Amino acid sequence: MPELAVVPGAPEGAPGTGPVKSALRTVELLEFFAGNRGMHSLAELQQSLGYPKSSLYMLLRTLTDLGWVETDPTGTLYGIGLRALLVGTSYLDGDHVLAAARDTLEWLAEATTETVHLARLDGTDVVYLATRESQHYLRPISRVGRRLPAHTTSLGKALLAERADAEVRALLPARLAALTPHTLADHDALAADLSAIRQRGYAIDHEENVAGLRCFGVALRYQRPARDAISCSVPVARLTEGRQEQIAGALLAARDRLELILR
């Protein structure tokens, strides 16, 4: 039976509207590589993805030839290829929010002297799209493209707080991952924190993502519900008295500036 193609505008359930199996497997394979660092054997990939080994091998060969997958010198281990970086970079280069936010992120980094981020909600996670590094020697290690559970970050919690509690509970998994002993892995505790965020006006990550690091985040409400947020990360050792209020004020000013531009 030939594979079904997706036809734009076709009624649901009409012939030709099912997923293309080969395309679906290609995307799932690339997403596996994106979420699992390093190189992986054919047996490991087959066990994780459940594809027939012969089909998986041919898919890997095709993607290797096209530059989407790379192999080790032995040709037996596979990992993400350079082509994926080129496509990811084109997404960043073409995003109007990132283009509009560049000057404001630079200003925020200068005003706080700390590391600042812009991230986007993607399902139950936040994906980091832009970072400006701290001027200090002691600073968090950050990278564009990092994906973290939304409930563990100030960025994600700021975005979750823009939604009703029932929507948040339906969105997140029943079992919340705990990245540190401070992560709010209980839905009731998270709901209480989101309520506090709505009243306070900004979110706080109390070492819930990385031990020794506190982060402050605000949602960008240029669209509803908000999907983008900005944050500032500060080592706990550098959080002197009054520093939180200073950083929160700078974040809120940056948010207001960005919302004016993006609207």
N, C-alpha and C positions, 0 to 999 in steps of 0.2 A: 504494500500500500504506500503511495507517495506521501511524503510529509506535508502537513498542512501549513500554509503560509498565513500570516496575519494580514488581513486586508483592512486598511484604514477606512473607518466609516461604515463598515459592514455591521449589520444587526448582530446582537449577541446570539450565539448558537448557530449562526449561518455557516454553511460550508466554507472552509478556508480560514476560520478564525481561531483555530487551535494553535498552541505553541509549536514552533519548529524544534524538533528534538535535538538536532545537532547544534543549533544556536543556543538552546537552553543549556546543554551540557558544556558548551564553550564558556558561557558566562559563569556557570557554577564553578568550573575549573579555575578560571582566572580569579574569581572571588575567594576560592579556597587558598590560592597562593597569596592573595592580598592579606588574608587574615591569619596566615600561618607562615611565619618567616622561615628563611633558610631553604635548603634543598630537600626534595622528597623523592623517595623511590616509587617505582611503578606500583609495587605491592601496597605501599602505604596509601597512595592516591586511590587505588582500586578499593581498598578497605574503607576509606573515608567517604568516597563518593558513590560506591556501589555500581559503577559502570562495568560492563563486560570488559575484561582485560584487553582483548584484541581491539575493541572500539576505542578504548582509552589510549592505547598505544598509538593508533593511527591519528587520533586527535592531537596527542602530544607531538608527534612528528610534524604534522601540518603546522601547528602553532610555533614550533621551533624553527621551521623553515621560514615562517613569516616574521619572526623576531619577537613574538608575544611571550614565548617561553624560552628559557636558556637551560643548558645542561652543564654538568660538571665535566672535567677532563675525561672521565671514564665513560661519559654518555649514559650513565645509569641513574643519575639524580637530576631532578627537574625543579626549576624555580621561575619566578616571574621575570619577564624579559624587558629589554629597553623600550620596546614599542609601547608598553603600558604607561611608562613615564611620559612619553611624548604626548599621548592622548590625554593623560591627566593634566599635563601642563597646559594644553590647549583649553581645557575646561576652565582653569584658573585665569588664563589670559582673556577669555571671552566673557567672564562673569561681570556684569555691570555693577553689582554690589561691591565687589573687591576693588574695582577701579575707582568707585566713588569713595571708598573707605580709606584709601592709601594715606592721604594727608592727615586725616583724623587719627588713624592709628599711630602715625609718626608723632603727632602732637601729644597723644595720650602716653606714649612711651617716654617722651621727653618730660612731660609733666609729672609722671610718677617715678621715673628712673627704673621702672620694673618691667618685666616681660608682659606683653599684652597679646591677646589672641582675638581672632574672629572665627567663629565656628557655625556650622549649620546642622540643624536637626535632620537626621536620616533614619526614619523608623524609630527604634528605641535608643539610638546612639547619637552622639554628636561627632561631626567630622571637622577637624581643624583645617581651615582654608588659608589663614594668614597668621603670621607671628612676627612680632618685633621684639628682639632680645633685650634683656636687662643690661644696664650699664655696669652692673656690679659683677665682681668675680664670682660670688656665690649666686647662682641662678639656676632655675629649672632647665632641664634639657627638653627641648620641644622640637616638633617637626610637623610640617604641613602634611596632611593626609592621615594623621593619627586618628584613630576611631576609638571612642570610649563610651561606656554606658552612660546615658544622659543623667541618671539619678546619682552618679558619683562625682559630678563636676558642677561648678557654679554656673557655667554656660548652660548645661543641660537643665539644671534646676530652675534657672531663670526662664527658660523656654517652657518647661513643664508647668510653671506657676501661671503662665498665660492661659492655661487650659483648666477646665472644670475638673474637680477631683475624680468624678466618675470617668471622664475621658482619659485621665492619666492612668487610672487603674486598669482600664481596658487596653490602653496602649502598651503598658509595660508587662513583662512576664510575671507570672505568679510568684516566681522565686527570683528575688533580686540578688545580683552578684555583689559580693563584698570584696573590694580591692584592698582595703586596710581595715584595722579594727574599728575605725571611726565611720566607715561607710554606713549610711542609713539603708539597711537591707530589709527593713520592715515597712510594709505599705502604710500603716497607721502613723509611724514616726515620720515617714516621708511626707505624708499629707499634712501633718502638723507643721513641718518645716516649710512646705510650699505656702501654707497660710501665712506664716511669719514673713516670707519673702514678699507676698502681695502687700502686706502692711508696711514693711520696711522700704520697699522699692528696689531692692537688689538682693542677689543671692550670695550666700557664703558657703564655700567648701572648706569645712574644718578638718583638713588633713584626710579627707574621705577618698581621695584619689592617689595622693602621694604623701607618705609620712613626712612631716616637717615642712609641708607647704600649705599655705592658706590662699585661697583664690576668691575673688569677688567678681560677680558677673551681672550683666543687665541684658534684657531682651531688646531687640530693635523692632519697634512696632510700626514699621513702614507698611506692613501688610498684616492681616489677621487671618488665622492665628500666626503669631510671629514664628519664623523658622530660623532666624539668624540672631546671634548674640555676641557680645564682646566681653572680655574679662581681663583681669590683672592678677598675676600670680606673684606671691611674696613669700620668701622663706620666713617661717615663724620667728626665727632668731632676729629678723629685721623689723618685726612689727612692734615698734615703740608706741608709747601712749599717744593717742590722737592720729596715728598713722592710718587706721582703718577709715576714719571719717574723711581724711584727706583723699585717700584713694577712691572711696565711694563717690565723693563729690566730683572728682575728675571723670570717673566713669559715667556718671549721670550727665555731665556736661557734654561728653563725647557722644553719648546716646542721642541727646537732643539735637546736636549738630548733624549727626548722620541721618536722623529721621527727617529733618528739614530737607537735606539734600536728596534723599531717596524718594520722598513723596513728590 
